[in-house]
Amino acid sequence: MKMKQNRLCMLAVCSLLLSHKSGAVTFDTSLLAGASGESDLSRFNENNAMPAGPQEMDIYVNGDWKGALYGDLRRATG
């Protein structure tokens, strides 16, 4: 009987976790270097704002360029 109660409890917890919607996300422009921080990046607060396909991203840490990343962005489904 205890095993059945544990399974029901786990099922209820999993259902709650899977049904939870994520909160709003905003892009922090203070992370951008120079005049880029003044750009209007509100379109990145929306789903699938970046075009799908190959993208190049420069990585800066404390104002020092550390390298570039190349990635292939894919459109999210669901």
Secondary structure, DSSP 8 states (H G I E B T S, - for coil): -HHHHHHHHHHHHHHHHHH---------GGGS-GGGGGS--GGGGSTT-S-SEEEEEEEEETTEEEEEEEEEE-----
